[in-house]
Amino acid sequence: MNKKVSYVGYGLGDMSSSMFWKVFSYYLPFFYSNVFGLSLVDAGVLVLVTRIWDAVSDPMMGILADRTRSRWGKYRPYLLFVAPLFSIAGILLFTTPDWEYGAKLIYAYVTYILMMTVYTAINVPYGAMLGVMTADSQEKTVYSSFRMFFAYGGSFVALAAWEPIVNFFKSAGSTTPAAWQQAMMVIAAVCFVLFLGCFALTRERVKTVSTVSVGSDFRALLSNRPWWLLIGAALCFNLFSTVRGATVAYYFADVIGFNQMLNFRFASFGFELLFYAGLFLSVGEVANMAGVAMTVSLARRFGKKSTFIGVNAALMVLSCLFFFIPVSPTGFWLMLLFQVLISVLTGIMSPLIWSMYADVSDYAELRYHTASTGLIFSSSSMAQKFGGAIGGAAVLWLLSACGYTPRTDEQLAAQALVSQPDAALQCLRYLMSFIPAAVALLAICVCHYYPLTTERVGEINEQLKLQRQ
């Protein structure tokens, strides 16, 4: 199969996953507190508990995938057989039953745990495929860049279309809860087709066989110092993204407002554009794609570790400056500009991290003689979910502690302004600025000790070539 076709095929998988993941990360907390009808505290506990379970289940899925044998390979079969369950679980997650509060809370736990379990069952094998489609470290970065380019493309489509699709179904006569469910049906159908495309257009080319037991795999993983450091750095990155992303819907509803416009005038030409959360987030996804396109050249020039540290330093500075942008017509343009700059940087980070996990997998194979690609890549998914769990829950709990007032279904449908206490508004501003900046600083500190430099990775690849013969 042509490599370019394989690059595109691999990208389709994360295009599907990211469409779901970004909707979950950015809109699910808002959905639970403003549409489904959960209290902020209950919604925060729900997000934390279910994501922790999901993170814990990742290594189990990694071990299972590593030991799978089929005519399609170790990891590809899961793309085919789990895809329909993936779509169905997403629809159930955004369904609001007309039940009493206690029963609805149980339903929320069951459907969220189901969704995250199915997400693990398809996304862990998908991620692990990066380690077996090529043995070349630089080509892994290319695959990873295609993956994240398509991921951000899918995120752009989902985030830009989400609110218009919800509003379309509302205008067609659906209630707000029904409109959210119907919007997810549309997204779920697209995601199903994309995963089938990923299965059809990819192949596993590197054959790896573990010669140790499951217990040895775990012992090797726990003694793998580069893995621990990369897990910490990746968790910080995902925490950074989740805190900002989960705050955006609240920030626009309560700090900016529902009906603010972006005004552009030049001579006799001018236009107005509604400044809403979906626009802000989707512009960020396009900027993410630009960042992804820069990753390969930056990693080759500066090395993966140095690029990681430099990007986080820039994220820290820009996040701090975001706090001082005024809520005004000029400020709206500045917010959009900063969102573009921050998103370009996070776009560089995403494929970089996945490529670094592939290097850690090679390190483990050389040192411990264990082909535990699935287990190691499941840890990356685990870091993503822990970051999402901590970030999503922290946003909800901080808002609750600051006295944030959720909207009723009627207020949300009418896009009504709600008077929020000054402490809640200030909390929202911190969640978009200083708190993510502190997380980026922590990521720099952790990555400073990461030992797999460009030179060391080159040595590992040469030794593996001899070992695999």
C-alpha positions as CSV (number, residue, x, y, z in Angstrom):
1,M,0.0,0.0,0.0
2,N,1.2,3.5,-0.9
3,K,2.7,5.2,2.2
4,K,0.8,8.5,1.6
5,V,-2.5,6.5,1.5
6,S,-1.4,4.9,4.8
7,Y,-0.6,8.3,6.3
8,V,-4.1,9.5,5.4
9,G,-5.8,6.3,6.5
10,Y,-4.1,6.5,9.9
11,G,-5.2,10.1,10.2
12,L,-8.9,9.2,9.7
13,G,-8.8,7.2,13.0
14,D,-8.0,10.1,15.2
15,M,-10.2,12.4,13.2
16,S,-13.0,10.2,14.4
17,S,-11.8,9.9,18.0
18,S,-11.1,13.7,18.3
19,M,-14.6,14.6,17.0
20,F,-16.0,12.7,20.0
21,W,-13.2,13.7,22.5
22,K,-13.5,17.4,21.8
23,V,-17.2,17.5,22.2
24,F,-16.9,15.5,25.4
25,S,-14.1,17.7,26.8
26,Y,-15.6,21.1,25.8
27,Y,-19.3,20.6,26.0
28,L,-20.0,17.6,28.3
29,P,-19.5,19.5,31.6
30,F,-21.8,22.3,30.3
31,F,-24.3,19.6,29.1
32,Y,-24.4,17.9,32.5
33,S,-24.9,21.1,34.5
34,N,-27.1,23.1,32.1
35,V,-29.0,20.6,30.0
36,F,-29.0,17.2,31.7
37,G,-29.7,18.9,35.1
38,L,-26.9,17.7,37.4
39,S,-25.5,19.9,40.2
40,L,-22.0,21.2,39.6
41,V,-20.6,19.1,42.5
42,D,-22.3,15.9,41.2
43,A,-21.1,16.6,37.7
44,G,-17.6,17.2,38.9
45,V,-17.5,13.9,40.8
46,L,-19.0,12.1,37.8
47,V,-16.4,13.4,35.4
48,L,-13.5,12.5,37.9
49,V,-14.7,9.0,38.8
50,T,-15.5,7.9,35.3
51,R,-12.3,9.3,33.8
52,I,-10.2,7.6,36.5
53,W,-11.9,4.3,35.7
54,D,-11.3,4.9,32.1
55,A,-7.6,5.6,32.7
56,V,-7.2,2.5,34.9
57,S,-8.7,0.4,32.2
58,D,-6.3,1.6,29.5
59,P,-3.3,-0.7,30.6
60,M,-5.7,-3.7,30.6
61,M,-6.7,-2.9,27.0
62,G,-3.0,-2.4,26.1
63,I,-2.1,-5.8,27.4
64,L,-5.0,-7.5,25.6
65,A,-4.1,-5.8,22.3
66,D,-0.4,-6.7,22.6
67,R,-1.4,-10.4,22.8
68,T,-4.1,-10.3,20.0
69,R,-3.3,-12.4,16.9
70,S,-5.4,-12.1,13.8
71,R,-5.0,-12.0,10.0
72,W,-5.4,-8.2,10.3
73,G,-2.6,-7.9,12.9
74,K,-2.6,-7.1,16.6
75,Y,-4.4,-3.7,16.7
76,R,-6.3,-3.2,13.5
77,P,-9.2,-5.6,14.2
78,Y,-10.4,-3.4,17.0
79,L,-11.0,-0.5,14.6
80,L,-13.5,-2.7,12.7
81,F,-15.4,-4.4,15.5
82,V,-15.6,-1.7,18.1
83,A,-16.6,1.2,15.7
84,P,-20.4,0.6,15.9
85,L,-20.3,0.4,19.7
86,F,-18.3,3.6,19.8
87,S,-21.0,5.5,17.9
88,I,-23.9,4.0,19.9
89,A,-22.3,4.8,23.3
90,G,-21.8,8.4,22.2
91,I,-25.5,8.8,21.4
92,L,-26.5,7.3,24.8
93,L,-24.1,9.6,26.6
94,F,-26.0,12.7,25.2
95,T,-29.5,11.3,25.9
96,T,-31.4,12.9,28.7
97,P,-34.1,10.5,30.2
98,D,-37.2,12.0,31.7
99,W,-36.5,10.5,35.2
100,E,-36.1,11.6,38.8
101,Y,-32.8,13.1,39.7
102,G,-31.3,10.0,41.4
103,A,-32.1,7.8,38.5
104,K,-30.7,10.3,36.0
105,L,-27.5,10.5,38.0
106,I,-27.2,6.6,37.9
107,Y,-27.9,6.8,34.1
108,A,-25.2,9.4,33.7
109,Y,-22.6,7.2,35.5
110,V,-23.5,4.1,33.5
111,T,-23.5,5.8,30.1
112,Y,-20.3,7.8,30.8
113,I,-18.4,4.6,32.0
114,L,-19.7,2.7,28.9
115,M,-18.6,5.5,26.6
116,M,-15.1,5.7,28.1
117,T,-14.7,1.9,28.1
118,V,-15.6,1.7,24.5
119,Y,-13.4,4.7,23.7
120,T,-10.5,2.8,25.4
121,A,-11.3,-0.4,23.4
122,I,-10.8,1.4,20.1
123,N,-8.4,4.2,20.8
124,V,-5.7,2.3,22.7
125,P,-5.2,-0.2,19.8
126,Y,-5.4,2.6,17.3
127,G,-2.6,4.5,19.1
128,A,-0.5,1.5,19.4
129,M,-0.5,1.0,15.7
130,L,2.0,3.9,15.4
131,G,4.6,1.6,16.8
132,V,4.1,-1.2,14.3
133,M,3.5,0.7,11.0
134,T,7.1,1.7,10.7
135,A,10.4,1.1,12.4
136,D,11.8,4.5,11.5
137,S,11.7,7.2,14.3
138,Q,11.4,10.1,11.9
139,E,8.6,8.4,9.9
140,K,6.8,7.8,13.2
141,T,6.7,11.6,13.6
142,V,5.3,11.9,10.1
143,Y,2.6,9.4,10.9
144,S,1.9,11.2,14.2
145,S,1.7,14.5,12.4
146,F,-0.8,13.2,9.9
147,R,-2.7,11.7,12.8
148,M,-2.9,15.0,14.6
149,F,-3.6,17.1,11.5
150,F,-6.7,15.0,10.8
151,A,-7.6,15.0,14.5
152,Y,-7.7,18.7,14.6
153,G,-9.5,18.8,11.3
154,G,-12.2,16.5,12.8
155,S,-12.3,18.7,15.9
156,F,-12.7,21.8,13.8
157,V,-15.7,20.2,12.0
158,A,-17.3,19.0,15.3
159,L,-16.8,22.2,17.2
160,A,-17.8,24.5,14.4
161,A,-20.9,22.5,13.6
162,W,-22.0,21.5,17.1
163,E,-24.0,24.5,18.2
164,P,-25.4,25.1,14.6
165,I,-26.6,21.5,14.5
166,V,-28.1,21.8,18.0
167,N,-29.8,25.0,17.0
168,F,-31.1,23.4,13.8
169,F,-32.9,20.7,15.6
170,K,-34.2,23.2,18.1
171,S,-35.7,25.3,15.3
172,A,-37.2,22.1,13.9
173,G,-39.2,21.7,17.1
174,S,-37.0,19.6,19.3
175,T,-36.5,20.4,23.0
176,T,-33.0,21.4,24.1
177,P,-32.2,17.9,25.5
178,A,-33.5,16.2,22.3
179,A,-31.5,18.6,20.1
180,W,-28.3,17.7,21.9
181,Q,-29.0,14.0,21.4
182,Q,-29.8,14.4,17.7
183,A,-26.7,16.5,17.2
184,M,-24.6,13.6,18.6
185,M,-26.4,11.2,16.3
186,V,-25.0,13.2,13.3
187,I,-21.5,13.2,14.8
188,A,-21.6,9.5,15.7
189,A,-22.6,8.5,12.1
190,V,-19.6,10.4,10.7
191,C,-17.2,8.9,13.3
192,F,-18.3,5.3,12.4
193,V,-17.5,5.8,8.7
194,L,-14.1,7.4,9.5
195,F,-13.0,4.4,11.6
196,L,-14.0,2.0,8.9
197,G,-11.8,4.1,6.5
198,C,-8.9,3.9,8.9
199,F,-9.2,0.1,9.0
200,A,-9.3,-0.2,5.3
201,L,-6.3,2.1,4.5
202,T,-3.7,1.0,7.1
203,R,-1.4,-2.0,7.5
204,E,0.8,-3.3,10.3
205,R,4.3,-3.7,8.9
206,V,6.6,-4.3,12.0
207,K,6.2,-7.7,13.6
208,T,6.9,-7.7,17.3
209,V,6.6,-10.6,19.7
210,S,7.0,-10.2,23.5
211,T,9.1,-12.9,25.1
212,V,8.1,-12.1,28.7
213,S,5.0,-12.5,30.8
214,V,2.4,-9.9,31.6
215,G,3.9,-9.4,35.1
216,S,7.3,-8.8,33.5
217,D,5.7,-6.3,31.1
218,F,4.3,-4.3,34.1
219,R,7.6,-4.5,36.0
220,A,9.5,-3.3,33.0
221,L,7.0,-0.4,32.5
222,L,7.2,0.7,36.2
223,S,11.0,0.7,36.1
224,N,11.1,2.6,32.7
225,R,12.3,6.1,33.8
226,P,11.6,7.8,30.4
227,W,8.1,6.5,30.5
228,W,7.4,8.0,33.9
229,L,8.8,11.4,32.9
230,L,6.9,11.4,29.6
231,I,3.7,10.4,31.4
232,G,4.1,13.4,33.7
233,A,4.8,15.8,30.9
234,A,1.9,14.5,28.8
235,L,-0.5,14.7,31.8
236,C,0.4,18.4,32.2
237,F,-0.2,19.1,28.5
238,N,-3.6,17.4,28.6
239,L,-4.5,19.2,31.8
240,F,-3.6,22.5,30.2
241,S,-5.8,21.8,27.2
242,T,-8.7,20.5,29.2
243,V,-8.8,23.3,31.7
244,R,-9.0,25.9,28.9
245,G,-11.3,23.9,26.8
246,A,-13.8,23.0,29.5
247,T,-13.9,26.7,30.6
248,V,-14.7,28.2,27.2
249,A,-18.5,27.5,27.1
250,Y,-18.8,29.1,30.6
251,Y,-16.5,32.0,29.7
252,F,-18.5,32.9,26.6
253,A,-21.9,32.5,28.4
254,D,-20.9,34.6,31.5
255,V,-17.9,36.8,30.8
256,I,-18.4,37.6,27.1
257,G,-22.1,37.1,26.6
258,F,-24.2,35.3,24.0
259,N,-24.8,38.1,21.4
260,Q,-21.4,39.8,21.1
261,M,-20.2,40.5,17.5
262,L,-16.8,40.7,15.8
263,N,-16.8,43.9,13.8
264,F,-14.5,44.5,10.9
265,R,-14.3,47.8,9.0
266,F,-11.9,48.8,6.2
267,A,-12.8,51.8,4.1
268,S,-16.3,51.1,2.7
269,F,-16.0,47.4,3.4
270,G,-17.2,45.8,6.6
271,F,-18.8,42.8,8.2
272,E,-20.1,41.5,11.5
273,L,-19.6,38.0,12.8
274,L,-21.2,36.4,15.9
275,F,-18.4,35.8,18.5
276,Y,-19.4,32.5,20.2
277,A,-17.7,29.6,21.8
278,G,-17.9,27.3,18.8
279,L,-16.2,29.9,16.6
280,F,-13.4,30.5,19.2
281,L,-12.8,26.7,19.6
282,S,-13.0,25.9,15.8
283,V,-10.6,28.7,14.9
284,G,-8.3,27.1,17.5
285,E,-8.6,23.7,15.7
286,V,-7.5,25.2,12.4
287,A,-4.6,26.8,14.1
288,N,-3.8,23.4,15.7
289,M,-3.5,22.0,12.2
290,A,-1.0,24.7,11.3
291,G,1.0,23.7,14.3
292,V,0.9,20.1,13.4
293,A,2.3,20.9,10.0
294,M,5.3,22.5,11.7
295,T,6.1,19.6,14.0
296,V,8.3,17.5,11.8
297,S,10.6,20.3,10.8
298,L,10.9,21.7,14.3
299,A,11.6,18.2,15.8
300,R,14.3,17.5,13.2
301,R,16.0,20.9,13.8
302,F,15.8,21.2,17.5
303,G,15.0,17.7,18.7
304,K,11.8,16.5,20.4
305,K,12.8,17.4,23.9
306,S,13.9,20.9,23.2
307,T,10.8,21.6,21.1
308,F,8.6,20.4,23.9
309,I,10.2,22.7,26.4
310,G,10.2,25.7,24.1
311,V,6.6,25.3,23.2
312,N,5.5,25.1,26.8
313,A,7.5,28.2,27.7
314,A,5.6,30.1,25.0
315,L,2.3,28.7,26.2
316,M,3.0,29.9,29.7
317,V,3.7,33.5,28.5
318,L,0.7,33.7,26.2
319,S,-1.7,32.3,28.9
320,C,-0.6,34.9,31.4
321,L,-1.1,37.7,28.9
322,F,-4.6,36.4,28.1
323,F,-5.8,37.6,31.5
324,F,-5.2,41.2,30.6
325,I,-7.2,41.3,27.4
326,P,-10.3,43.5,27.9
327,V,-13.9,42.4,27.3
328,S,-14.5,44.8,24.5
329,P,-14.9,44.8,20.7
330,T,-11.1,45.3,20.3
331,G,-10.5,42.7,23.0
332,F,-12.5,40.1,21.2
333,W,-10.1,40.3,18.2
334,L,-7.2,40.0,20.6
335,M,-8.8,36.9,22.3
336,L,-9.1,35.3,18.8
337,L,-5.5,36.2,18.0
338,F,-4.2,34.7,21.3
339,Q,-6.4,31.6,20.7
340,V,-4.7,31.2,17.3
341,L,-1.2,31.5,18.8
342,I,-1.9,29.2,21.7
343,S,-3.5,26.6,19.4
344,V,-0.6,26.6,17.0
345,L,1.6,25.8,19.9
346,T,-0.6,23.0,21.2
347,G,-0.8,21.7,17.7
348,I,2.9,21.3,17.7
349,M,2.7,19.4,21.0
350,S,0.3,16.7,20.2
351,P,2.1,14.8,17.4
352,L,5.4,15.4,19.3
353,I,4.1,13.6,22.4
354,W,2.8,10.6,20.4
355,S,6.1,10.3,18.6
356,M,8.0,10.4,21.9
357,Y,5.8,7.5,23.2
358,A,7.0,5.5,20.1
359,D,10.6,6.3,21.1
360,V,9.9,5.1,24.7
361,S,8.4,1.9,23.2
362,D,11.6,1.3,21.3
363,Y,13.6,2.0,24.4
364,A,11.6,-0.6,26.3
365,E,12.0,-3.2,23.6
366,L,15.7,-2.8,23.6
367,R,16.3,-2.7,27.3
368,Y,13.7,-5.1,28.6
369,H,13.1,-7.3,25.5
370,T,9.4,-6.7,25.7
371,A,7.1,-5.9,22.8
372,S,4.7,-3.9,24.9
373,T,3.7,-1.2,22.4
374,G,0.0,-1.4,23.3
375,L,0.8,-1.2,27.0
376,I,3.0,1.9,26.6
377,F,0.6,3.6,24.2
378,S,-2.3,2.9,26.6
379,S,-0.4,4.9,29.2
380,S,-0.5,7.9,26.9
381,S,-4.2,7.5,26.7
382,M,-4.2,7.1,30.5
383,A,-2.4,10.4,30.9
384,Q,-4.8,12.1,28.5
385,K,-7.8,10.8,30.5
386,F,-6.3,11.6,33.9
387,G,-5.6,15.1,32.6
388,G,-9.2,15.3,31.3
389,A,-10.6,14.0,34.6
390,I,-8.6,16.3,36.8
391,G,-9.1,19.3,34.5
392,G,-12.8,18.8,33.9
393,A,-13.6,18.1,37.6
394,A,-11.4,21.0,38.8
395,V,-13.3,23.5,36.5
396,L,-16.6,22.4,37.9
397,W,-15.5,22.3,41.5
398,L,-13.8,25.7,41.4
399,L,-16.9,27.3,39.8
400,S,-19.1,25.7,42.5
401,A,-16.8,27.0,45.2
402,C,-17.0,30.5,43.7
403,G,-20.8,30.5,43.7
404,Y,-21.4,30.0,40.0
405,T,-25.1,29.8,39.2
406,P,-26.1,27.2,36.4
407,R,-28.8,28.1,33.9
408,T,-32.2,26.4,33.8
409,D,-33.3,24.8,30.6
410,E,-35.5,27.8,29.8
411,Q,-32.7,30.3,30.4
412,L,-30.3,28.3,28.2
413,A,-32.9,28.0,25.4
414,A,-33.5,31.8,25.6
415,Q,-29.7,32.5,25.9
416,A,-30.6,34.6,28.9
417,L,-27.9,36.4,30.9
418,V,-27.5,35.2,34.5
419,S,-26.0,37.5,37.2
420,Q,-22.9,35.7,38.4
421,P,-21.0,36.7,41.6
422,D,-17.7,38.5,41.0
423,A,-15.8,35.6,42.5
424,A,-17.2,33.2,39.8
425,L,-16.3,35.7,37.0
426,Q,-12.8,36.1,38.3
427,C,-12.4,32.3,38.6
428,L,-13.4,32.0,34.9
429,R,-10.7,34.5,34.0
430,Y,-8.1,32.6,36.0
431,L,-9.1,29.3,34.4
432,M,-8.3,30.8,31.0
433,S,-5.0,32.3,31.9
434,F,-2.9,31.9,35.1
435,I,-4.0,28.3,36.0
436,P,-3.0,26.9,32.5
437,A,0.2,28.9,32.7
438,A,1.1,27.2,35.9
439,V,0.5,23.8,34.4
440,A,2.7,24.6,31.4
441,L,5.5,25.6,33.8
442,L,5.2,22.2,35.6
443,A,5.4,20.5,32.2
444,I,8.8,22.2,31.5
445,C,10.2,21.1,34.9
446,V,9.2,17.5,34.2
447,C,10.5,17.3,30.7
448,H,13.8,18.8,31.7
449,Y,14.8,15.4,33.1
450,Y,13.6,13.3,30.0
451,P,16.7,11.4,28.8
452,L,15.7,10.3,25.3
453,T,17.5,12.9,23.2
454,T,17.8,12.7,19.4
455,E,21.3,11.1,19.7
456,R,20.1,8.5,22.2
457,V,17.1,7.6,20.1
458,G,19.3,7.2,17.0
459,E,21.5,4.7,19.0
460,I,18.4,2.8,20.1
461,N,17.2,2.4,16.5
462,E,20.5,1.1,15.3
463,Q,20.7,-1.5,18.1
464,L,17.1,-2.6,17.5
465,K,17.8,-3.2,13.8
466,L,20.4,-5.8,14.8
467,Q,18.2,-7.2,17.6
468,R,15.2,-7.7,15.2
469,Q,17.2,-9.6,12.6
